[in-house]
Amino acid sequence: MRWKILPSLYLRIALSASCMLLLASQTTYGDAIIEGERMHPKQGRNGMVVTSHFLATQSALDVLKNGGNAIDAAVTAAFSLAVTQPRSGNIGGGGFMLISSEQANQVLAIDYREKAPSQATEEMFLNKDGSVNSDISRFSHRAVGVPGTVAGLALALKEFGTISLQQALAPAIKLAHDGFVVTPRFSSGLKTVEKRLRTWKATEEIFYKPGGTYYEPGDLFVQKDLAATLQRISDNGAKEFYQGKTAQLLVEEMSKHGGLITLDDLKNYAPVIREPVHGNYRGYDIYSMSPPSSGGAHVIQILNILEGYPISDLGHNSATTIHLMAEAMKRAFADRSRYLGDEDFIKVPMAGLISKAYGESLRGTIDSSAANPSKTIAPGKPMEFESSETTHFSIVDNYGNAVSNTYTINFSYGAGIIVQGAGFLLNNEMDDFSSKPGVANAYGLIGGKANRIEPNKRMLSSMSPTIVKDHGRNFLVTGSPGGSRIITTTLQVIMNVIDHGLNIQSAVSAPRIHHQWLPDELRVEEGLSPDTIKLLYGMGHEIKRKSSMGAIQSIMIDDQVMYGAADPRRSTSLAAGM
């Protein structure tokens, strides 16, 4: 069946602004996701891309212009970000991708999260006295999990894309080989983490000029080793990263510095297609990432708690609204500490965690006018109801497909270690495991036995790529970086749109709050009213002001019009449509 395609309307926007275009009528491709068939586009050249770097946005938009679908554009954007935004874009890390098909009426998740090496042990980051050695878990070769990005992107393209891996890699290869102009954010980032990056000779040689001087805004940044690595992947497929010269270079790097990743670890790595978590909030279907992410479960859990309150009537960012949000957040993060982990290794009581009944029971523990100290809040009993640094991008095409993708190397610039001769940074995701039950990780998150280190296990994540649907139609595509703040940032954009009726740019730009149970503090961005802060103090909240939290990239589709919103918290972000 073929539908008439409406004339396209092209509109490009400036940095950190919103953009919109007319959404053409759909062409059908059958149950593409259900049957695992490729999503072949028919006609039409409309689409929307929102990423954290304008060059990645442009490379993905070019794919849509040439008839590619959202998955094609997503893989292209991800590889481009690995070149232009090395602090978080990556081929040395991992992540999660949500894909929604309106025509198949299905949403699926691709899990390409990193895994612990086969030689990893539960006590690998403990000193002789039993304390956690955070330097080893964060800044050494032992901090590195087996990367999943290349395999995950290749899987997405093979199963649901329409272009070749060579086509998806071409813009990234060109950007690495020919170079790109350094932005102020790129330059300042390298200065901020200078001490860590200069620890390793190969890293220093990549990110600083001969003689050790800085790359300044306007300079050309060329990455010949990375270009060669990407070219090998283009020529030989994803297996090159896991079994070819790149794999050998990575393992040599491990061997020289006491790392654990072996050739067998790389060869045996495989991404997984999973079912996303699914909830409902005020009539909207919420789809988000399932374990080993905790994000989706807790976004839905918090929404279930808050659904029983008249949030719209209470007002956007009013003291009462913020108080109720903070109390709901505390309870979700308390549950995170006990129940969440890799479902290939443990049983997560997911049905209980995201049930309406459990949300109602937690709501009953909240005092509407006073904060409950975190020390009085413990993980609940969801079984009773059984029957900073990351980057995100959102893409929608004209064929009813939407992609929400979040991937990371954990810290800004990961472990700070470049694979010598290969030109890419390694992650430090092993720190996302619970090195010792009850001891916080770098983001202050408390973990337990469910997230303990085990060989070949995926570490728990907060990444929350999310797609909201309205009566079967893609409505909101969103997600954010920010460690533990990913969950609450994603939550607030959803609430800003559904509860408060904000346009997508206002929903993205509005001041945010965050509470993660422990430490017992309510973090708030600059921009909240002093009167609101005073009222929250009066309710018993300990307030900590933060300059910014998260950098969410979002698309909203309303009445067949696409609206893109790039987060102004990232100066290089760009939303663009055609």
ZAGU-558191 format. One record per residue (C-alpha): residue number from 1; residue in three letters; chain; x, y, z negated. Coordinates in steps of 0.1 Angstrom, whole numbers. Layout:
 num residuo cadena     x     y     z
 NUM     ala      A     X     Y     Z
...
// end
This chain:
 num residuo cadena     x     y     z
   1     met      A     0     0     0
   2     arg      A    14    34    10
   3     trp      A     3    67    -4
   4     lys      A     5   101    12
   5     ile      A    35   120     0
   6     leu      A    29   157    -9
   7     pro      A    54   183     3
   8     ser      A    83   187   -21
   9     leu      A    90   218   -40
  10     tyr      A   126   225   -48
  11     leu      A   136   245   -79
  12     arg      A   170   245   -95
  13     ile      A   176   261  -129
  14     ala      A   204   278  -148
  15     leu      A   222   262  -178
  16     ser      A   200   252  -207
  17     ala      A   167   264  -191
  18     ser      A   136   244  -182
  19     cys      A   126   234  -148
  20     met      A    96   220  -130
  21     leu      A    84   207   -97
  22     leu      A    53   192   -82
  23     leu      A    53   154   -87
  24     ala      A    44   136   -55
  25     ser      A    19   108   -54
  26     gln      A    33    74   -60
  27     thr      A    42    45   -37
  28     thr      A    38    10   -50
  29     tyr      A    65   -16   -53
  30     gly      A    45   -43   -72
  31     asp      A    56   -58  -105
  32     ala      A    92   -49   -99
  33     ile      A   103   -50  -136
  34     ile      A    82   -80  -145
  35     glu      A    96  -101  -117
  36     gly      A   131   -86  -119
  37     glu      A   130   -74   -83
  38     arg      A   148   -43   -71
  39     met      A   129   -11   -71
  40     his      A   130     0   -35
  41     pro      A   119    35   -29
  42     lys      A    95    42     0
  43     gln      A    93    79     8
  44     gly      A    95   112   -10
  45     arg      A   123   133   -24
  46     asn      A   111   146   -57
  47     gly      A   127   140   -90
  48     met      A   141   155  -122
  49     val      A   175   150  -139
  50     val      A   186   164  -173
  51     thr      A   221   156  -186
  52     ser      A   247   172  -208
  53     his      A   270   182  -180
  54     phe      A   259   201  -148
  55     leu      A   283   181  -126
  56     ala      A   266   148  -137
  57     thr      A   232   164  -132
  58     gln      A   241   174   -96
  59     ser      A   256   140   -87
  60     ala      A   224   123   -99
  61     leu      A   201   148   -82
  62     asp      A   220   141   -49
  63     val      A   210   105   -53
  64     leu      A   174   113   -57
  65     lys      A   176   137   -27
  66     asn      A   188   108    -6
  67     gly      A   159    86   -15
  68     gly      A   174    67   -45
  69     asn      A   154    59   -75
  70     ala      A   158    69  -112
  71     ile      A   180    39  -119
  72     asp      A   203    47   -91
  73     ala      A   206    83  -103
  74     ala      A   211    71  -139
  75     val      A   240    49  -131
  76     thr      A   256    76  -110
  77     ala      A   252   102  -138
  78     ala      A   267    78  -164
  79     phe      A   298    73  -143
  80     ser      A   301   110  -136
  81     leu      A   298   118  -173
  82     ala      A   327    93  -180
  83     val      A   349   117  -160
  84     thr      A   336   151  -168
  85     gln      A   327   146  -205
  86     pro      A   353   121  -219
  87     arg      A   345   131  -255
  88     ser      A   313   110  -252
  89     gly      A   307    99  -216
  90     asn      A   325    66  -212
  91     ile      A   334    34  -196
  92     gly      A   352    24  -229
  93     gly      A   320    23  -250
  94     gly      A   285    11  -248
  95     gly      A   248    21  -251
  96     phe      A   212    15  -244
  97     met      A   190    22  -214
  98     leu      A   152    23  -213
  99     ile      A   134    19  -180
 100     ser      A    97    26  -174
 101     ser      A    78    16  -144
 102     glu      A    43    30  -140
 103     gln      A    34     7  -112
 104     ala      A    45   -25  -131
 105     asn      A    30    -9  -163
 106     gln      A    61   -21  -182
 107     val      A    90    -7  -202
 108     leu      A   122   -27  -207
 109     ala      A   155   -21  -225
 110     ile      A   190   -28  -214
 111     asp      A   213   -34  -244
 112     tyr      A   249   -28  -234
 113     arg      A   261   -21  -270
 114     glu      A   297   -30  -278
 115     lys      A   304   -63  -297
 116     ala      A   329   -73  -324
 117     pro      A   359   -92  -310
 118     ser      A   359  -130  -317
 119     gln      A   387  -126  -342
 120     ala      A   368  -100  -363
 121     thr      A   363  -108  -400
 122     glu      A   339   -94  -426
 123     glu      A   368   -81  -447
 124     met      A   390   -68  -419
 125     phe      A   388   -31  -430
 126     leu      A   393   -37  -468
 127     asn      A   424   -29  -487
 128     lys      A   439   -54  -512
 129     asp      A   419   -37  -540
 130     gly      A   386   -42  -521
 131     ser      A   382    -5  -510
 132     val      A   374     4  -474
 133     asn      A   403    17  -453
 134     ser      A   385    41  -431
 135     asp      A   416    51  -411
 136     ile      A   418    15  -398
 137     ser      A   381    13  -391
 138     arg      A   380    46  -373
 139     phe      A   414    55  -358
 140     ser      A   432    22  -350
 141     his      A   430    -4  -322
 142     arg      A   411   -26  -346
 143     ala      A   383     0  -346
 144     val      A   375    -9  -310
 145     gly      A   345   -30  -301
 146     val      A   343   -49  -268
 147     pro      A   331   -22  -243
 148     gly      A   297   -28  -226
 149     thr      A   291     3  -204
 150     val      A   304   -10  -171
 151     ala      A   286   -43  -174
 152     gly      A   254   -26  -185
 153     leu      A   253    -1  -157
 154     ala      A   261   -27  -131
 155     leu      A   232   -49  -145
 156     ala      A   208   -20  -143
 157     leu      A   218   -12  -107
 158     lys      A   217   -49   -96
 159     glu      A   183   -56  -110
 160     phe      A   165   -24  -105
 161     gly      A   185    -1   -83
 162     thr      A   186     4   -46
 163     ile      A   221    16   -39
 164     ser      A   254    -2   -42
 165     leu      A   278     1   -71
 166     gln      A   303    17   -46
 167     gln      A   278    45   -39
 168     ala      A   271    50   -76
 169     leu      A   308    53   -84
 170     ala      A   317    75   -54
 171     pro      A   310   109   -71
 172     ala      A   329    99  -103
 173     ile      A   359    87   -83
 174     lys      A   360   120   -64
 175     leu      A   357   141   -96
 176     ala      A   385   121  -113
 177     his      A   408   121   -82
 178     asp      A   403   156   -71
 179     gly      A   396   171  -105
 180     phe      A   370   195  -118
 181     val      A   372   230  -133
 182     val      A   376   230  -171
 183     thr      A   347   246  -191
 184     pro      A   351   265  -224
 185     arg      A   334   235  -242
 186     phe      A   359   210  -227
 187     ser      A   389   232  -236
 188     ser      A   377   240  -272
 189     gly      A   370   203  -278
 190     leu      A   405   193  -270
 191     lys      A   419   219  -294
 192     thr      A   395   209  -322
 193     val      A   408   172  -322
 194     glu      A   443   180  -311
 195     lys      A   460   163  -341
 196     arg      A   442   130  -334
 197     leu      A   447   130  -297
 198     arg      A   484   138  -299
 199     thr      A   489   107  -321
 200     trp      A   490    85  -290
 201     lys      A   514    93  -262
 202     ala      A   491    81  -234
 203     thr      A   463   102  -248
 204     glu      A   484   133  -251
 205     glu      A   497   129  -215
 206     ile      A   461   128  -202
 207     phe      A   445   157  -222
 208     tyr      A   474   182  -225
 209     lys      A   496   197  -198
 210     pro      A   533   188  -193
 211     gly      A   551   205  -222
 212     gly      A   521   201  -244
 213     thr      A   502   233  -235
 214     tyr      A   464   234  -234
 215     tyr      A   439   231  -205
 216     glu      A   421   264  -205
 217     pro      A   388   274  -189
 218     gly      A   392   276  -152
 219     asp      A   420   251  -150
 220     leu      A   417   220  -128
 221     phe      A   416   187  -147
 222     val      A   427   157  -127
 223     gln      A   426   121  -139
 224     lys      A   445    99  -115
 225     asp      A   446    68  -137
 226     leu      A   409    69  -143
 227     ala      A   403    74  -106
 228     ala      A   423    43   -99
 229     thr      A   404    23  -125
 230     leu      A   370    34  -111
 231     gln      A   382    26   -76
 232     arg      A   391    -9   -86
 233     ile      A   356   -14  -101
 234     ser      A   341     0   -69
 235     asp      A   362   -24   -48
 236     asn      A   358   -55   -69
 237     gly      A   326   -51   -90
 238     ala      A   321   -49  -127
 239     lys      A   340   -81  -132
 240     glu      A   372   -62  -125
 241     phe      A   368   -43  -158
 242     tyr      A   364   -76  -177
 243     gln      A   387  -100  -158
 244     gly      A   409   -80  -134
 245     lys      A   438   -55  -138
 246     thr      A   418   -32  -160
 247     ala      A   411   -60  -184
 248     gln      A   448   -69  -185
 249     leu      A   457   -32  -192
 250     leu      A   432   -31  -221
 251     val      A   444   -63  -236
 252     glu      A   480   -52  -233
 253     glu      A   471   -21  -252
 254     met      A   455   -42  -279
 255     ser      A   485   -65  -281
 256     lys      A   510   -37  -285
 257     his      A   491   -21  -314
 258     gly      A   475   -49  -334
 259     gly      A   441   -47  -318
 260     leu      A   418   -78  -316
 261     ile      A   402   -77  -282
 262     thr      A   413  -106  -260
 263     leu      A   408  -115  -223
 264     asp      A   382  -141  -234
 265     asp      A   363  -114  -254
 266     leu      A   361   -93  -222
 267     lys      A   352  -122  -199
 268     asn      A   325  -134  -223
 269     tyr      A   308  -100  -227
 270     ala      A   273   -97  -213
 271     pro      A   246   -71  -216
 272     val      A   211   -82  -225
 273     ile      A   176   -72  -212
 274     arg      A   154   -68  -243
 275     glu      A   118   -58  -251
 276     pro      A   117   -23  -266
 277     val      A    99   -15  -298
 278     his      A    64    -2  -292
 279     gly      A    42    20  -314
 280     asn      A    13    44  -310
 281     tyr      A    10    79  -323
 282     arg      A   -22    99  -320
 283     gly      A   -31    80  -289
 284     tyr      A     3    81  -272
 285     asp      A    24    50  -266
 286     ile      A    59    53  -280
 287     tyr      A    86    30  -265
 288     ser      A   121    31  -280
 289     met      A   152    10  -284
 290     ser      A   150   -23  -303
 291     pro      A   178   -38  -324
 292     pro      A   208   -36  -325
 293     ser      A   194     0  -326
 294     ser      A   177    11  -357
 295     gly      A   165    42  -339
 296     gly      A   133    30  -322
 297     ala      A   120    12  -353
 298     his      A   124    42  -375
 299     val      A   111    68  -351
 300     ile      A    79    47  -350
 301     gln      A    79    40  -387
 302     ile      A    82    77  -396
 303     leu      A    55    86  -371
 304     asn      A    32    60  -387
 305     ile      A    38    76  -421
 306     leu      A    31   111  -408
 307     glu      A     1   102  -387
 308     gly      A   -21   103  -418
 309     tyr      A   -14   140  -424
 310     pro      A   -29   169  -404
 311     ile      A     5   179  -391
 312     ser      A    -9   202  -364
 313     asp      A   -30   222  -390
 314     leu      A    -1   224  -414
 315     gly      A    20   242  -388
 316     his      A    53   239  -369
 317     asn      A    83   239  -393
 318     ser      A    61   251  -422
 319     ala      A    74   242  -457
 320     thr      A    47   215  -461
 321     thr      A    53   199  -427
 322     ile      A    91   198  -433
 323     his      A    86   184  -468
 324     leu      A    64   156  -455
 325     met      A    88   148  -427
 326     ala      A   118   147  -451
 327     glu      A   100   123  -474
 328     ala      A    90   100  -446
 329     met      A   126   101  -433
 330     lys      A   140    91  -467
 331     arg      A   119    60  -468
 332     ala      A   128    49  -433
 333     phe      A   165    53  -439
 334     ala      A   162    34  -471
 335     asp      A   148     5  -451
 336     arg      A   175     9  -426
 337     ser      A   201     1  -452
 338     arg      A   186   -33  -459
 339     tyr      A   168   -47  -429
 340     leu      A   184   -35  -396
 341     gly      A   211   -53  -377
 342     asp      A   217   -74  -346
 343     glu      A   187   -96  -341
 344     asp      A   209  -122  -324
 345     phe      A   223  -128  -359
 346     ile      A   196  -118  -384
 347     lys      A   159  -117  -386
 348     val      A   146   -81  -386
 349     pro      A   111   -78  -401
 350     met      A   102   -56  -371
 351     ala      A    64   -62  -370
 352     gly      A    62   -52  -407
 353     leu      A    85   -21  -403
 354     ile      A    65    -6  -375
 355     ser      A    30   -17  -387
 356     lys      A     4    10  -394
 357     ala      A    -4    -8  -427
 358     tyr      A    32    -4  -439
 359     gly      A    33    32  -428
 360     glu      A     1    38  -449
 361     ser      A    16    21  -479
 362     leu      A    47    43  -478
 363     arg      A    26    74  -473
 364     gly      A     9    65  -506
 365     thr      A    43    69  -524
 366     ile      A    48   105  -512
 367     asp      A    39   135  -534
 368     ser      A    26   162  -510
 369     ser      A    40   190  -532
 370     ala      A    73   177  -547
 371     ala      A   103   158  -534
 372     asn      A   110   123  -547
 373     pro      A   147   121  -556
 374     ser      A   164    96  -534
 375     lys      A   176    76  -564
 376     thr      A   140    67  -571
 377     ile      A   134    54  -535
 378     ala      A   144    19  -527
 379     pro      A   139    -1  -495
 380     gly      A   103   -12  -492
 381     lys      A    88   -46  -485
 382     pro      A    78   -46  -448
 383     met      A    75   -85  -448
 384     glu      A    42   -81  -466
 385     phe      A    27   -67  -434
 386     glu      A    41   -94  -410
 387     ser      A    11  -114  -391
 388     ser      A   290   139  -337
 389     glu      A   294   119  -307
 390     thr      A   272   105  -281
 391     thr      A   255   116  -249
 392     his      A   220   112  -235
 393     phe      A   203   118  -202
 394     ser      A   168   115  -189
 395     ile      A   158   110  -153
 396     val      A   124   107  -135
 397     asp      A   118    99   -99
 398     asn      A    89   101   -75
 399     tyr      A    82    64   -76
 400     gly      A    69    61  -111
 401     asn      A   102    52  -127
 402     ala      A   117    69  -157
 403     val      A   151    63  -173
 404     ser      A   162    73  -209
 405     asn      A   198    65  -215
 406     thr      A   220    70  -245
 407     tyr      A   256    58  -246
 408     thr      A   287    65  -268
 409     ile      A   322    59  -279
 410     asn      A   311    68  -314
 411     phe      A   332    98  -326
 412     ser      A   340   126  -303
 413     tyr      A   368   111  -282
 414     gly      A   362    77  -299
 415     ala      A   393    63  -315
 416     gly      A   414    89  -297
 417     ile      A   432    61  -278
 418     ile      A   436    61  -241
 419     val      A   443    27  -224
 420     gln      A   477    33  -209
 421     gly      A   476    31  -172
 422     ala      A   438    29  -171
 423     gly      A   430    64  -181
 424     phe      A   399    59  -203
 425     leu      A   393    63  -240
 426     leu      A   384    35  -263
 427     asn      A   355    35  -287
 428     asn      A   357    32  -325
 429     glu      A   323    15  -329
 430     met      A   336   -11  -354
 431     asp      A   330    16  -380
 432     asp      A   293    13  -374
 433     phe      A   293   -21  -391
 434     ser      A   290   -22  -429
 435     ser      A   327   -26  -438
 436     lys      A   315   -32  -474
 437     pro      A   278   -34  -485
 438     gly      A   267    -2  -502
 439     val      A   297    19  -489
 440     ala      A   288    47  -464
 441     asn      A   302    49  -429
 442     ala      A   314    81  -412
 443     tyr      A   279    94  -409
 444     gly      A   270    88  -446
 445     leu      A   248    58  -437
 446     ile      A   246    30  -462
 447     gly      A   246    -5  -449
 448     gly      A   241   -40  -462
 449     lys      A   246   -76  -453
 450     ala      A   223   -74  -423
 451     asn      A   250   -52  -406
 452     arg      A   281   -69  -419
 453     ile      A   310   -77  -395
 454     glu      A   307  -110  -377
 455     pro      A   325  -122  -345
 456     asn      A   307  -114  -313
 457     lys      A   280   -94  -332
 458     arg      A   267   -60  -320
 459     met      A   270   -33  -346
 460     leu      A   240   -13  -357
 461     ser      A   232    19  -339
 462     ser      A   210    50  -344
 463     met      A   208    57  -306
 464     ser      A   171    61  -297
 465     pro      A   164    65  -260
 466     thr      A   126    69  -260
 467     ile      A    98    70  -234
 468     val      A    63    82  -244
 469     lys      A    34    72  -222
 470     asp      A    -1    87  -219
 471     his      A   -27    62  -206
 472     gly      A    -1    43  -188
 473     arg      A    16    73  -172
 474     asn      A    51    84  -181
 475     phe      A    47   115  -202
 476     leu      A    79   123  -222
 477     val      A   114   110  -216
 478     thr      A   139   119  -243
 479     gly      A   168   110  -265
 480     ser      A   198   126  -282
 481     pro      A   234   122  -295
 482     gly      A   242   130  -331
 483     gly      A   248    98  -351
 484     ser      A   222    94  -378
 485     arg      A   206   127  -366
 486     ile      A   196   110  -333
 487     ile      A   166    94  -350
 488     thr      A   153   126  -365
 489     thr      A   161   148  -335
 490     thr      A   141   125  -312
 491     leu      A   113   123  -337
 492     gln      A   110   161  -339
 493     val      A   108   166  -302
 494     ile      A    80   141  -300
 495     met      A    61   158  -328
 496     asn      A    68   193  -314
 497     val      A    50   182  -282
 498     ile      A    22   160  -295
 499     asp      A    14   177  -328
 500     his      A    23   213  -321
 501     gly      A    17   216  -284
 502     leu      A    50   232  -277
 503     asn      A    63   233  -241
 504     ile      A    92   210  -236
 505     gln      A   119   237  -237
 506     ser      A   106   251  -269
 507     ala      A   103   216  -283
 508     val      A   139   210  -276
 509     ser      A   152   244  -287
 510     ala      A   133   247  -320
 511     pro      A   153   245  -353
 512     arg      A   156   209  -367
 513     ile      A   158   193  -401
 514     his      A   172   160  -412
 515     his      A   171   137  -442
 516     gln      A   187   102  -443
 517     trp      A   180    92  -479
 518     leu      A   216    93  -490
 519     pro      A   232   117  -496
 520     asp      A   201   133  -511
 521     glu      A   201   165  -492
 522     leu      A   178   181  -466
 523     arg      A   198   194  -437
 524     val      A   184   223  -418
 525     glu      A   196   242  -388
 526     glu      A   199   280  -388
 527     gly      A   167   297  -377
 528     leu      A   143   285  -404
 529     ser      A   125   313  -423
 530     pro      A   141   323  -456
 531     asp      A   106   321  -471
 532     thr      A   103   285  -459
 533     ile      A   137   276  -474
 534     lys      A   127   291  -507
 535     leu      A    95   270  -508
 536     leu      A   114   239  -500
 537     tyr      A   138   246  -529
 538     gly      A   108   250  -551
 539     met      A    96   215  -541
 540     gly      A   128   201  -553
 541     his      A   148   197  -521
 542     glu      A   186   202  -520
 543     ile      A   191   223  -488
 544     lys      A   222   222  -467
 545     arg      A   224   245  -437
 546     lys      A   240   232  -405
 547     ser      A   248   251  -373
 548     ser      A   233   225  -350
 549     met      A   221   189  -349
 550     gly      A   218   167  -318
 551     ala      A   217   177  -282
 552     ile      A   185   163  -268
 553     gln      A   179   161  -230
 554     ser      A   142   157  -222
 555     ile      A   116   156  -194
 556     met      A    79   160  -198
 557     ile      A    53   152  -171
 558     asp      A    20   170  -175
 559     asp      A    -8   170  -149
 560     gln      A    17   157  -122
 561     val      A    42   184  -129
 562     met      A    77   176  -142
 563     tyr      A    93   199  -168
 564     gly      A   129   194  -177
 565     ala      A   146   208  -208
 566     ala      A   183   209  -213
 567     asp      A   194   214  -249
 568     pro      A   211   248  -254
 569     arg      A   232   233  -282
 570     arg      A   254   219  -253
 571     ser      A   267   248  -231
 572     thr      A   273   225  -202
 573     ser      A   238   209  -201
 574     leu      A   216   213  -171
 575     ala      A   181   203  -161
 576     ala      A   175   203  -123
 577     gly      A   148   191  -100
 578     met      A   139   190   -64
// end
